[in-house]
């Protein structure tokens, strides 16, 4: 029974990037910083393949004065429907002003991000608490999401996935999950 739950958990976690991508294609999301130690988060309105993407985080005066430090987690998703694994990255700065930079990969659709504060006590807190599902998202200037596409920097003919077929990574994920479930069933 425990093995089945583990297999189901792995399969569902591998499918999460596809579920996250489905919300409002082409619409950026910002992190709500109201009532947090974060004064503001500034990111570009659009991301571009190969062009530095810079995030700037400004802390409240109290957080800046008590020695709070800042990191961010970033995940890049590409036009084929696959998302790269999230990366936790250090930010540079001091006091209340912190920044981080990544270079978006070729053919990326969007960038997911959240912010992590480390307090003087050593405790971490992620904003938003539930991560990418409500975190920040910036779409590229040439994106594909399912059957939708957009942006101002796209070739005239943007190749979309064939109608009726999910992204190859989704098919592979399902196949791996089903295989693991069959093996677990056989071992019981």
C-alpha positions as CSV (number, residue, x, y, z in Angstrom):
1,X,0.0,0.0,0.0
2,X,2.8,2.4,0.9
3,X,4.6,1.7,-2.3
4,X,1.5,2.6,-4.3
5,X,1.1,5.9,-2.5
6,X,4.8,6.6,-3.2
7,X,4.3,5.8,-7.0
8,X,1.2,8.0,-7.1
9,X,3.0,10.8,-5.4
10,X,5.9,10.7,-7.8
11,X,3.6,10.6,-10.9
12,X,1.5,13.5,-9.6
13,X,4.6,15.6,-8.8
14,X,6.0,15.0,-12.3
15,X,2.7,16.3,-13.8
16,X,2.6,19.4,-11.6
17,X,4.4,21.7,-14.1
18,X,1.8,20.9,-16.7
19,X,-1.0,21.8,-14.3
20,X,0.7,25.0,-13.3
21,X,1.1,26.1,-17.0
22,X,-2.6,25.8,-17.6
23,X,-3.6,29.0,-15.7
24,X,-4.1,32.1,-17.9
25,X,-1.5,31.6,-20.7
26,X,0.4,34.8,-21.4
27,X,-0.7,36.5,-18.3
28,X,2.1,37.5,-15.8
29,X,1.6,36.9,-12.1
30,X,3.2,38.9,-9.2
31,X,3.8,37.8,-5.7
32,X,1.6,39.5,-3.1
33,X,3.9,41.2,-0.6
34,X,1.3,42.8,1.6
35,X,1.9,42.2,5.3
36,X,5.3,40.6,4.6
37,X,8.9,41.7,5.3
38,X,9.2,42.4,1.6
39,X,8.6,46.0,0.5
40,X,8.6,45.2,-3.2
41,X,9.6,42.8,-5.9
42,X,10.5,44.1,-9.4
43,X,10.9,41.9,-12.4
44,X,10.8,42.6,-16.2
45,X,7.4,42.6,-17.9
46,X,8.6,40.1,-20.4
47,X,11.5,37.7,-20.6
48,X,13.6,37.0,-23.7
49,X,15.7,34.0,-24.7
50,X,19.4,34.7,-23.9
51,X,18.8,38.1,-22.3
52,X,19.5,38.6,-18.6
53,X,16.4,38.4,-16.4
54,X,16.9,40.4,-13.3
55,X,14.8,40.3,-10.1
56,X,15.1,43.1,-7.5
57,X,13.8,42.6,-4.0
58,X,13.5,45.4,-1.5
59,X,13.0,44.5,2.1
60,X,11.1,46.5,4.8
61,X,13.2,48.7,7.1
62,X,12.8,46.2,10.0
63,X,13.9,43.2,7.8
64,X,16.8,45.2,6.4
65,X,18.0,46.3,9.8
66,X,17.8,42.8,11.4
67,X,20.1,41.1,8.9
68,X,17.5,39.2,6.8
69,X,19.0,37.7,3.6
70,X,17.3,36.9,0.3
71,X,17.4,34.0,-2.2
72,X,15.0,33.0,-4.9
73,X,13.8,29.9,-6.6
74,X,13.4,30.0,-10.3
75,X,12.0,27.5,-12.8
76,X,12.1,27.9,-16.6
77,X,9.5,26.2,-18.8
78,X,10.0,25.8,-22.5
79,X,7.7,25.9,-25.5
80,X,7.5,22.1,-25.8
81,X,5.7,21.9,-22.4
82,X,8.6,20.7,-20.3
83,X,9.8,22.6,-17.2
84,X,13.4,22.5,-16.0
85,X,13.9,21.6,-12.4
86,X,13.6,24.5,-10.0
87,X,16.9,26.1,-8.9
88,X,17.4,27.8,-5.6
89,X,19.7,30.7,-6.3
90,X,21.5,33.2,-4.1
91,X,20.9,36.9,-4.5
92,X,23.5,39.6,-4.1
93,X,23.0,42.7,-1.9
94,X,22.8,43.9,1.6
95,X,20.6,45.8,3.9
96,X,17.3,46.1,2.1
97,X,18.2,45.8,-1.6
98,X,18.8,42.4,-3.2
99,X,19.0,41.3,-6.8
100,X,19.4,38.1,-8.8
101,X,20.0,37.3,-12.5
102,X,19.4,34.4,-14.8
103,X,19.7,34.0,-18.5
104,X,16.6,32.4,-19.9
105,X,17.1,29.3,-22.0
106,X,16.2,29.2,-25.7
107,X,12.6,28.7,-26.6
108,X,11.4,29.3,-23.0
109,X,7.7,30.0,-22.5
110,X,7.8,31.5,-19.0
111,X,9.8,31.8,-15.8
112,X,8.3,30.8,-12.4
113,X,9.8,32.3,-9.3
114,X,9.4,32.7,-5.6
115,X,11.4,34.4,-2.9
116,X,13.0,32.9,0.2
117,X,14.0,35.1,3.2
118,X,16.5,33.8,5.8
119,X,16.1,35.5,9.2
120,X,18.9,36.1,11.7
121,X,17.6,33.0,13.7
122,X,18.4,30.8,10.7
123,X,14.8,30.1,9.8
124,X,13.7,30.3,6.2
125,X,10.3,31.6,4.9
126,X,9.1,31.2,1.3
127,X,6.9,33.8,-0.4
128,X,4.4,32.8,-1.4
129,X,4.2,29.9,1.0
130,X,2.7,27.5,-1.5
131,X,5.5,28.2,-4.1
132,X,5.0,28.4,-7.9
133,X,1.3,27.7,-7.9
134,X,0.7,31.2,-6.7
135,X,4.2,32.6,-7.2
136,X,5.5,35.0,-9.7
137,X,5.4,34.2,-13.4
138,X,6.8,36.2,-16.3
139,X,6.0,35.0,-19.9
140,X,8.5,35.2,-22.7
141,X,8.2,37.4,-25.8
142,X,7.5,34.2,-27.8
143,X,5.6,31.5,-25.8
144,X,3.5,28.4,-26.4
145,X,1.2,26.9,-23.8
146,X,-0.9,24.0,-25.0
147,X,-2.8,25.3,-28.1
148,X,-2.3,28.9,-27.1
149,X,0.7,31.0,-28.2
150,X,1.8,34.7,-28.2
151,X,4.4,37.3,-27.7
152,X,5.9,40.1,-29.8
153,X,9.1,38.4,-30.9
154,X,7.8,35.2,-32.5
155,X,8.6,33.8,-35.9
156,X,5.7,34.2,-38.4
157,X,4.9,30.5,-38.1
158,X,5.1,29.2,-34.5
159,X,4.9,25.4,-34.4
160,X,2.4,24.2,-31.9
161,X,2.1,20.7,-30.5
162,X,0.0,18.5,-32.7
163,X,-3.7,18.7,-31.8
164,X,-4.8,15.9,-29.5
165,X,-1.3,14.9,-28.4
166,X,0.1,16.2,-25.1
167,X,3.7,17.2,-24.8
168,X,6.2,14.3,-25.2
169,X,7.4,14.8,-21.6
170,X,3.8,14.3,-20.3
171,X,3.5,11.0,-22.3
172,X,6.9,9.8,-20.9
173,X,5.8,10.8,-17.4
174,X,2.6,8.8,-17.6
175,X,4.4,5.8,-19.1
176,X,7.0,5.8,-16.3
177,X,4.2,6.1,-13.7
178,X,2.2,3.3,-15.2
179,X,5.3,1.1,-15.4
180,X,6.2,1.8,-11.8
181,X,2.6,1.0,-10.7
182,X,2.6,-2.3,-12.6
183,X,6.0,-3.2,-11.0
184,X,4.6,-2.3,-7.5
185,X,1.5,-4.3,-8.1
186,X,3.5,-7.3,-9.3
187,X,5.7,-7.2,-6.1
188,X,2.7,-7.2,-3.8
